[in-house]
Amino acid sequence: MKFKFFFILSLIFTFSGIAQNNSKENNDIEKKNEIQVIARVQKDRILLRWAVNTPIAWKKLNTYGYLIERFTVTRDNKTLTKPERVVLAEAFKPEPVETWEKLIDGNDNAAIMAQAIFGESFSVAGGDNLESIVNLSEEAEQRFTFALYTADKDFEIAKKAGLGFEDKNVKQNEKYAYRISSNVPEKELGIVYGGVFVSLKEYEPLPKPMDLTAHFTDNNTMLSWNFKILAHVYGSYYVERSTDKVNNYKRITEKPYTSLSQENSNNNRIFYVDSISNNTSYSYRIQGISPFGELGPYSDVVSGKGKSLLKYVPHLTVKEFKDDSTVTLTWEFPEEGNPEISSFELNRSDYDDDKYVKVLKNIPPKDRSVTYNKLAGTNYFTITAIGKNGSSRTSFPMLVQPVDSIPPAKPLGLKATIDSLGVVKLSWTPNKEKDLLGYRIYRGNIAGEEFSQLTVSPHEKNTYEDKVVIKSLNDKVYYKIIAVDYRYNMSPFSETLIVKKPDVIPPTSPIFTKYEIVDGVVNLEWINSQSQDAKSHQLYRKENDQAQWELIWNGTDKIETYQDKKTKEGNTYRYAIFAKDESGLVSNASPEVALFVPNYTVKQAVKGFFAQANVNTKSIDLSWNYDESNVESFEIYKATNAEPLQLIQVVKSETRKLSDPTLTINTTYKYGIRALFKDGRTSKMDFYTVKF
């Protein structure tokens, strides 16, 4: 049978969510070929879907097939010693070409998949502008891309194409690891297997699509919803619409709708535009489609009506000042638009793009000017035409600033703090003028000298940070400021602020950089004070709730490590280190380090550990004695000559006997036991060897 099939695609369909970085087949040579697997749990079965990441791997696997294995890992919440392997399919691959013949006439997905796998040629014919948007890949990648997309839409077709499997022989009390492997010979093409770990208990109903919004405009509805939140669940959606109160919804997307380039887009939302009639109520909802072909629940419904836009937009043209607080504004609006509007509204804001407030409304449709008498220093105005059908159109903003010759008030409340590094932080009470541009800050180093300006342009905030030299001849620094408005009117100077420098500078603090505890010994490392005049460092310690610091080390050289060997297991110790300079000034303490010395001694081995073969019960009976307190549990280990020692069971602290029935005749077994204590310690291991 020969297939020859041509596709005409809309822009929405083109490579949506499927291209996934496969734009150039040449990259396949550099890629690591691998199988990627996902699972969907239903109430009584587990569905598997997989795909390879390169066209060449897909083509090879269509020939050689996949090995599908299931490993039972846990049963009744217990991990099996050896997973139980079941081969679900030895060479799972697309069904023969003749089995597709009856499907392709009535199933577009079957036709696309059959063409991709078996067709002699595979070409894509686009619309008028398609070629200017998408650079079509070579034929092999086209087949691969459309096959993956079709498998995502129709799980039955995915199974038929060797890309999906349904496991019905599963149990509620078990958990499985599925592995999908390649049957392609390694020397021909290496393909890494994929897998998934899942159980029936993980069943969850499909979630409802989120954040559906609708923006109704003139004869259009712009629908959008967040696809990235549920991108791991849904790859495409159906959009449904209703125009009656009975909610008779109909699909308006014949094919599943998806986002363009989801993988690389910075936009989290899908957009869909629907053409509608104005003044008619419409309701919309969406439904997600999973990669297993499942339809999820419907989203919340959004409703609204389209409204025709006004044809004309007003335009502010003239501003004429009457005085400092009054202006007459004039605008243009075509006379033929008067019958379409009910009124004009004047809007004002302190800023050009935010927080506009209606200041005059119900302005007659025939008027083209209005007077406003409550001007501030800076005003932005817009004029809005209000349509009779409820729509409106607003002009661009116009800046209106009356003549201003009044300077701001003198700044008040100037104060400052200075630290030992000479950083001066100035602050003052902010001025209340609405047209305030900022402040200019001045500094003097000696009383009576001319102040120098620190700011090149007006400083907007009512705080300022300066840096002065502490070690200099002058012990004071002087500041004053002025306020400036948008017309560059300047206020009088503030009162002069005198800031006294610190008399001395203590050294900078050392910093702990590393600590570790080895067998009860605390090893500390730090960086000494970086002050050039630092002379010595003192290390202090507190034990548990000790109130006073205890000096444990005093160094005058460049040592930056210390080992504290005088510790007790189970106690907490806090450490702090100080630096002292040549003048006797002590730095602030380093950030404290609090360390808990854990119990590290190993307890004595379990006594009386004995193992005896029991022919009657076909088991080996273990017994032991142990009188230590605070035991939490015992760990039992087993080994043979062929297998290493491994943990077989953990029993409660009161248990003193155990039988092991998992045995092989004529085998020598080595058993081990150790105690686990509540404080985290363990005992030494004791062993016993017995032949069964």
C-alpha positions in Angstrom: 0.0 0.0 0.0 1.3 3.5 -0.9 0.4 6.7 0.9 0.7 10.1 -0.5 -0.7 12.8 1.8 -0.5 16.6 1.8 -1.4 18.9 4.7 -2.7 22.4 4.7 -2.0 23.9 8.1 -3.2 27.1 9.8 -0.6 29.3 11.5 -1.9 28.2 14.9 -1.2 24.5 14.1 2.3 25.0 12.7 4.9 23.1 14.9 3.0 24.2 18.1 4.6 22.7 21.1 6.1 19.9 19.0 9.2 21.3 17.4 10.9 21.4 20.8 14.4 22.4 19.6 14.3 20.0 16.6 14.8 22.8 14.0 17.9 21.3 12.4 18.3 17.6 11.8 22.1 18.1 11.6 22.0 18.6 15.4 20.8 15.0 15.7 24.4 13.8 15.1 25.5 15.8 18.1 22.6 14.9 20.3 22.5 12.0 22.7 19.8 9.6 21.4 17.4 8.8 24.3 13.9 7.5 25.0 11.8 9.7 27.3 8.8 8.2 29.1 5.8 9.6 30.9 2.9 7.7 32.7 -0.7 8.4 33.4 -2.4 6.5 36.2 -6.0 5.6 35.9 -8.2 3.8 38.5 -7.5 0.3 37.2 -4.6 0.6 34.7 -1.4 2.4 33.9 -0.9 4.2 30.6 2.6 4.7 29.2 3.7 7.2 26.5 7.2 7.6 25.2 9.2 9.3 22.5 12.7 9.6 21.3 14.4 12.9 20.8 15.8 12.6 17.3 14.3 11.6 14.0 17.0 9.0 13.2 16.4 7.2 16.5 12.6 7.2 15.8 13.1 5.7 12.3 15.4 3.0 13.6 13.1 2.0 16.4 10.1 1.8 14.0 12.1 -1.0 12.4 13.6 -2.8 15.4 11.0 -2.0 18.0 11.1 -1.4 21.8 11.6 -3.7 24.7 8.9 -3.0 27.4 9.7 -4.3 30.8 7.9 -3.9 34.2 9.6 -4.4 37.5 7.6 -4.9 40.7 9.6 -2.9 43.2 7.3 -2.8 46.3 4.4 -4.8 47.6 2.2 -3.9 50.6 4.5 -0.9 51.2 7.6 -3.2 51.5 10.5 -3.1 49.1 11.1 -6.5 47.5 14.6 -7.9 47.9 14.7 -8.6 44.2 12.4 -6.8 41.9 10.0 -9.1 39.9 10.6 -8.6 36.1 7.9 -9.1 33.5 8.5 -8.5 29.8 5.4 -6.8 28.5 6.6 -6.6 24.9 9.8 -7.9 23.3 9.6 -6.0 20.0 6.9 -3.4 20.3 6.7 -1.3 17.1 4.2 0.2 14.7 1.5 -2.2 13.5 1.8 -3.4 9.8 0.7 -1.1 7.1 -2.3 -3.1 6.1 -3.9 -2.7 9.5 -4.1 1.1 8.9 -6.1 0.9 5.7 -9.5 0.8 7.4 -8.7 3.7 9.7 -7.3 6.4 7.5 -10.5 7.3 5.7 -12.4 8.2 8.9 -9.5 9.2 11.2 -7.3 12.2 10.3 -4.9 11.2 13.1 -4.5 7.7 11.7 -3.9 9.2 8.2 -1.2 11.5 9.4 0.6 8.8 11.5 0.4 6.3 8.7 1.8 8.8 6.2 4.6 9.8 8.6 5.6 6.1 9.1 4.9 4.4 5.8 4.3 7.1 3.1 6.6 7.3 0.1 6.8 11.1 0.4 5.8 13.5 3.1 5.3 17.2 2.2 3.6 20.2 3.8 1.8 22.9 1.9 1.3 26.1 3.8 -1.0 29.1 3.4 0.1 32.4 1.7 2.3 33.6 4.6 3.3 30.2 6.1 6.7 30.1 4.3 7.6 33.5 5.6 7.0 32.4 9.2 8.3 28.8 9.3 11.4 27.4 7.5 10.2 23.8 7.0 12.7 21.1 8.0 13.8 18.2 5.8 11.4 15.3 5.2 12.7 13.0 7.9 12.2 15.6 10.6 8.8 16.5 9.2 7.7 12.9 9.6 9.1 12.7 13.1 7.5 16.0 14.2 4.0 15.2 12.9 4.2 11.7 14.3 4.9 13.0 17.9 2.2 15.7 17.6 -0.4 13.1 16.4 0.5 10.7 19.2 -0.1 13.4 21.8 -3.6 14.0 20.5 -4.7 10.3 20.1 -3.6 7.7 22.6 -5.1 4.8 20.5 -3.1 5.9 17.5 0.0 6.3 19.7 -0.4 2.6 20.8 -0.8 1.6 17.2 2.3 3.6 16.2 4.4 1.9 18.8 4.6 5.0 21.1 2.1 4.0 23.8 1.2 1.1 25.9 -1.7 0.2 28.3 -0.9 -2.1 31.3 -4.1 -3.5 32.8 -2.5 -6.3 34.8 -1.6 -4.1 37.8 -2.5 -4.1 41.5 -3.3 -1.5 44.1 -0.7 -2.8 46.6 2.3 -2.8 44.2 4.5 -0.1 42.8 6.3 -0.6 39.4 9.3 0.6 37.5 8.7 0.6 33.8 11.7 0.5 31.4 11.4 1.2 27.6 14.6 0.0 25.9 15.8 0.1 22.3 16.2 -3.1 20.2 18.4 -1.3 17.8 21.9 -2.9 17.7 24.3 -0.8 19.6 26.8 -0.8 16.8 24.1 0.6 14.5 22.9 3.4 16.8 23.2 3.8 20.6 19.9 4.8 22.2 19.6 5.4 26.0 16.6 3.7 27.6 13.9 5.6 29.5 11.8 4.7 32.5 9.2 5.8 35.1 8.3 4.7 38.6 4.6 4.6 39.4 1.7 2.9 41.2 -2.1 2.9 41.0 -2.2 4.8 44.3 -0.9 7.9 42.5 -4.1 8.2 40.5 -5.4 11.8 40.4 -8.2 13.3 38.3 -7.1 15.7 35.6 -7.0 19.3 36.8 -9.3 22.1 35.6 -7.6 24.6 33.3 -6.7 27.8 35.1 -6.9 31.6 34.7 -9.2 31.8 31.6 -9.8 35.5 30.8 -11.8 37.2 28.0 -11.4 40.7 26.7 -14.4 41.8 24.6 -13.8 44.5 21.9 -15.4 45.5 18.7 -16.7 42.3 17.0 -13.9 40.3 18.7 -13.2 38.3 21.9 -9.5 37.9 23.0 -9.3 34.7 25.1 -6.2 33.9 27.1 -5.1 31.4 29.7 -2.0 30.3 31.5 -0.7 27.2 29.8 2.7 26.8 31.6 1.1 26.0 35.0 -0.4 22.8 33.5 2.1 22.3 30.6 3.0 18.9 32.2 -0.6 17.8 31.9 -2.1 19.4 28.8 -0.5 20.0 25.4 -3.5 21.4 23.6 -7.0 22.6 24.3 -10.5 22.7 22.8 -12.3 26.1 23.0 -16.1 26.1 23.4 -18.7 28.9 23.1 -22.3 29.4 24.0 -24.7 32.1 23.1 -27.7 31.2 25.2 -28.7 31.0 28.8 -29.1 27.2 28.6 -25.3 26.9 28.1 -25.5 24.9 24.9 -21.7 24.9 24.2 -20.2 24.1 20.9 -16.5 23.7 19.9 -15.2 26.6 17.9 -11.8 24.9 17.4 -12.3 21.9 15.2 -8.7 20.8 15.8 -7.0 21.0 19.2 -5.5 24.4 19.8 -2.0 24.9 21.3 0.5 27.7 21.8 3.1 28.7 19.3 6.7 27.8 20.4 5.8 27.0 24.0 9.2 25.8 24.9 11.1 29.0 24.0 8.4 31.6 24.7 8.8 34.0 27.6 5.0 34.4 27.6 3.1 32.1 29.9 -0.2 32.5 28.1 -2.1 31.2 25.1 -4.2 33.7 23.1 -7.2 32.9 20.9 -9.2 35.5 19.0 -12.9 34.8 18.2 -15.0 36.9 15.8 -18.4 37.8 17.4 -21.4 40.0 16.9 -21.6 43.2 19.0 -24.2 43.5 21.8 -24.7 39.7 22.1 -23.8 37.8 25.2 -21.2 35.1 24.7 -19.8 32.5 27.2 -16.6 30.6 26.8 -14.9 27.6 28.4 -11.8 25.5 27.6 -11.0 21.8 27.9 -7.5 20.4 28.1 -6.2 17.3 26.2 -3.5 15.2 27.8 -0.7 13.4 25.9 -2.8 10.3 26.5 -5.8 11.7 24.6 -7.8 12.3 27.8 -10.2 15.2 28.0 -9.9 17.1 31.3 -12.7 19.0 33.1 -13.9 22.3 31.8 -12.5 25.6 33.0 -14.5 28.2 34.7 -16.8 30.1 32.3 -16.1 33.7 31.2 -18.8 35.8 29.6 -19.3 39.2 28.1 -20.4 41.3 25.1 -18.7 43.0 22.2 -19.1 46.7 21.8 -18.5 48.8 18.8 -15.7 51.4 19.2 -16.1 55.1 18.6 -14.7 56.0 15.2 -13.2 59.3 16.4 -10.7 60.2 19.2 -10.5 63.7 20.8 -7.2 65.5 20.7 -6.2 68.3 23.1 -4.7 71.2 21.1 -4.6 74.5 23.1 -4.0 75.5 26.7 -4.6 79.1 27.7 -3.8 80.3 31.2 -6.1 82.7 33.0 -4.0 82.9 36.2 -1.7 80.7 38.3 -4.5 78.3 39.1 -6.8 78.5 36.0 -6.5 77.2 32.5 -8.8 76.9 29.5 -8.3 73.7 27.4 -9.4 73.3 23.8 -9.6 70.0 21.9 -10.5 68.7 18.4 -13.3 66.2 17.7 -15.1 65.8 14.3 -18.6 67.2 14.3 -19.9 64.1 12.5 -19.0 62.1 15.7 -21.3 64.2 17.9 -24.4 61.9 17.4 -22.3 58.9 18.6 -21.3 60.3 22.0 -23.3 61.4 25.1 -20.6 63.7 26.7 -17.0 64.5 27.3 -15.0 64.0 30.5 -11.8 65.9 31.6 -9.2 63.8 33.5 -6.2 65.0 35.5 -3.1 63.4 37.0 0.2 64.5 38.6 2.0 62.0 36.2 1.7 61.5 32.5 0.9 57.7 32.6 -0.8 56.9 35.9 -3.6 57.7 38.3 -5.9 59.9 36.2 -9.0 61.2 38.0 -12.2 62.7 36.5 -12.3 66.4 37.4 -15.1 67.5 35.0 -17.8 65.3 33.6 -21.1 65.6 31.6 -19.4 68.1 29.2 -21.9 68.5 26.3 -21.0 66.7 23.0 -21.0 70.0 21.0 -18.4 71.7 23.4 -14.8 71.9 22.4 -13.3 73.8 25.3 -13.5 73.8 29.1 -12.0 75.8 32.0 -10.3 74.2 35.1 -9.4 76.4 38.1 -7.6 74.1 40.5 -4.1 73.8 38.9 -1.2 72.3 40.8 2.5 73.0 40.0 2.4 70.1 37.4 -0.7 68.8 35.7 -1.4 66.2 33.0 -4.8 66.4 31.3 -6.7 64.0 29.0 -10.2 64.4 27.4 -12.4 61.3 27.0 -15.4 61.0 24.6 -18.1 58.9 26.2 -20.0 56.8 23.6 -23.8 56.2 23.8 -23.2 52.5 23.7 -20.9 52.5 26.7 -17.5 52.6 24.8 -15.1 55.5 25.1 -12.0 57.0 23.5 -9.4 59.1 25.3 -6.9 61.6 24.0 -3.1 61.6 24.6 -2.0 63.5 27.7 -1.2 67.3 27.7 1.2 68.8 30.2 0.0 72.0 31.9 2.4 74.0 34.1 1.4 77.4 35.3 4.1 80.1 35.8 5.9 79.5 39.1 8.2 82.0 40.8 7.7 80.8 44.4 10.7 78.8 45.8 10.3 75.8 48.1 10.4 76.2 51.9 13.7 75.9 53.7 14.5 72.3 54.5 14.1 71.3 58.2 15.1 68.5 60.5 18.6 67.9 59.1 20.5 65.2 61.1 23.3 62.7 60.5 25.0 59.6 61.8 28.6 58.7 61.3 30.3 55.3 61.7 33.9 54.3 62.4 34.6 54.0 58.6 33.6 57.6 58.0 30.3 56.9 56.3 27.9 59.8 57.0 24.2 59.2 56.6 22.2 62.4 56.3 18.4 62.6 56.6 15.9 65.4 56.9 12.1 66.1 56.8 10.9 66.0 53.2 9.4 69.2 51.8 5.7 69.1 50.9 5.7 71.0 47.6 4.2 69.0 44.8 6.5 70.5 42.2 9.6 69.7 44.2 12.5 68.5 42.0 15.0 67.6 44.7 17.7 68.8 47.0 21.3 70.1 46.7 23.7 69.0 49.5 26.7 71.1 50.6 29.7 70.2 52.8 32.4 72.1 54.6 35.5 70.6 56.4 36.5 73.7 58.4 34.3 76.2 60.2 34.0 79.5 58.2 35.2 78.1 54.9 33.0 78.1 51.8 30.9 75.0 51.4 31.3 72.8 48.3 28.3 71.2 46.5 28.3 67.4 46.7 25.4 66.7 44.3 25.7 67.5 40.5 22.0 67.5 39.9 19.1 67.8 42.4 18.9 64.7 44.7 15.4 63.3 44.8 15.4 61.5 48.2 15.4 63.0 51.7 18.4 60.9 52.6 22.0 61.0 51.4 25.2 59.1 52.1 28.6 60.8 52.2 32.1 59.5 53.0 34.7 61.4 55.0 38.2 60.7 56.1 38.4 59.8 59.8 42.1 60.2 60.2 42.5 63.8 59.3 43.3 67.1 61.2 39.7 68.3 61.4 37.5 66.5 63.9 34.2 67.9 62.6 32.4 68.1 59.3 29.6 70.6 58.3 26.5 70.1 56.2 23.6 72.2 54.8 21.1 71.7 52.1 18.6 73.6 49.8 15.4 72.5 48.1 14.8 73.0 44.3 11.5 72.9 42.4 10.9 72.0 38.7 11.4 75.7 37.7 14.7 75.7 39.5 13.5 78.0 42.2 15.8 77.5 45.2 14.9 77.6 48.9 17.0 79.3 51.6 19.8 77.1 53.1 18.9 74.9 55.9 20.5 75.3 59.3 24.1 74.2 59.3 24.6 70.7 60.8 27.8 70.0 62.7 28.9 66.3 62.7 31.7 65.2 65.1 34.0 62.5 63.8 34.8 59.4 66.0 37.9 59.9 68.1 39.3 56.4 67.4 38.7 53.5 65.0 38.6 50.0 66.4 39.8 47.2 64.2 37.5 45.4 61.9 36.0 42.1 63.1 37.5 38.7 62.3 35.2 36.3 60.4 34.9 32.5 60.8 35.2 30.8 57.4 35.1 27.1 58.2 34.4 24.7 61.1 34.2 20.9 61.4 33.9 18.3 64.2 36.1 15.2 64.0 35.8 12.6 66.8 34.7 15.3 69.3 37.5 17.8 68.3 36.2 21.1 67.0 38.4 22.5 64.2 37.9 26.3 63.6 39.3 28.5 60.8 38.8 32.2 60.4 40.2 35.3 58.6 42.0 37.7 61.0 41.0 41.4 61.2 42.0 43.3 58.0 42.8 46.4 60.0 46.5 47.3 59.6 46.9 48.1 63.2 45.4 44.8 64.5 47.8 43.4 67.1 46.2 40.3 68.5 43.1 38.0 68.4 41.2 36.4 71.3 39.0 33.3 70.9 36.2 32.8 73.5 33.9 29.9 74.2 30.6 29.2 76.0 29.5 25.7 76.9 25.7 25.0 76.8 24.0 27.7 78.8 27.2 29.1 80.3 26.6 32.8 81.0 30.2 34.2 80.7 32.5 33.9 77.8 35.7 31.8 78.6 39.0 32.8 76.9 40.5 29.7 75.4 43.2 31.2 73.0 45.1 34.5 72.8 47.3 34.9 69.7 49.7 37.7 68.7 50.8 36.2 65.4 49.1 35.4 62.1 47.5 32.1 63.2 44.0 31.6 61.8 43.2 28.1 63.0 42.4 26.4 66.4 41.6 22.9 67.6 39.3 22.7 70.7 40.0 19.3 72.2 38.4 20.0 75.6 34.9 19.2 74.5 32.3 16.6 75.7 30.1 14.7 73.4 26.4 15.8 73.6 27.2 19.4 74.5 26.7 22.6 72.5 29.6 25.1 72.2 29.5 28.7 71.0 32.6 30.5 69.7 33.4 34.2 69.1 36.7 35.9 68.2 37.8 39.5 68.8 40.6 41.6 67.4 42.6 44.1 69.4 44.6 46.9 67.8 47.8 48.7 69.0 45.8 51.3 70.9 44.0 48.6 72.9 40.7 49.1 71.0 38.7 45.8 70.7 36.7 45.0 67.6 33.1 43.9 67.6 32.8 40.1 68.0 32.8 38.0 64.9 29.4 36.4 64.1 29.1 33.6 66.6 29.4 30.0 65.6 27.3 27.5 67.6 28.3 23.8 67.2 26.8 20.7 68.7 29.3 17.9 69.5 27.5 14.7 68.7 27.8 11.4 70.5 30.5 9.6 68.6 31.7 6.7 70.7 30.8 3.2 69.5 28.9 1.0 71.9 30.0 -2.6 72.7 28.8 -5.4 70.4 25.6 -7.4 71.0 26.4 -10.3 73.3 25.2 -13.9 72.9 24.4 -13.6 69.2 23.7 -17.2 68.0 22.3 -18.7 64.8 21.0 -22.3 64.5 19.6 -24.2 61.5 16.0 -25.5 62.2 15.3 -28.5 59.9 11.6 -28.7 61.0 10.7 -25.1 60.1 13.3 -25.0 57.2 14.7 -21.8 58.7 17.6 -20.4 60.6 16.7 -19.2 64.1 18.7 -16.2 65.4 18.8 -15.1 69.1 20.8 -12.6 71.2 21.2 -10.8 74.5 21.8 -7.1 75.1 21.5 -5.1 78.3 22.4 -1.6 77.1 19.8 1.1 77.7 18.3 3.6 75.1 18.4 1.0 72.3 16.0 2.0 69.5 16.3 -1.1 67.3 18.5 -3.9 66.0 19.8 -4.3 62.4 20.1 -7.9 61.1 22.5 -8.5 58.2 23.1 -11.7 56.0 25.7 -12.8 53.5 26.6 -15.9 51.5 29.8 -16.8 49.6 28.1 -15.5 46.4 26.5 -12.4 47.9 27.9 -9.6 50.0 26.6 -8.7 53.5 23.3 -6.8 53.2 20.6 -5.6 55.6 17.6 -8.0 55.7 15.6 -6.7 58.6 15.3 -4.0 61.4 13.5 -5.2 64.6 12.3 -3.4 67.6 14.5 -2.9 70.7 12.6 -5.5 72.8 13.0 -8.2 70.2 15.6 -11.0 71.0 14.7 -13.6 68.4 14.3 -13.8 64.6 13.7 -16.6 62.1 15.0 -16.4 58.5 13.1 -18.7 56.1 14.6 -17.4 52.9 17.3 -20.1 52.5 18.9 -22.4 50.0 20.0 -26.0 51.0 23.8 -26.6 51.3 24.6 -23.0 51.7 26.7 -21.3 54.4 25.3 -18.1 55.7 27.0 -15.4 57.7 24.7 -13.2 59.9 25.6 -9.9 61.5 23.8 -7.8 64.2 24.3 -4.4 65.6 22.3 -2.1 67.9 21.0 1.4 67.0 20.6 3.9 69.8 18.2 6.7 70.2 21.0 9.3 70.3 22.2 8.1 66.8 25.1 5.9 68.0 25.6 2.3 67.0 27.2 -0.7 68.6 30.0 -2.8 67.1 29.0 -5.5 64.7 28.8 -9.1 65.9 28.8 -12.1 63.5 27.8 -15.7 63.4 28.2 -18.3 60.6 26.0 -21.3 60.1 25.5 -23.9 57.3 22.0 -24.9 56.2 
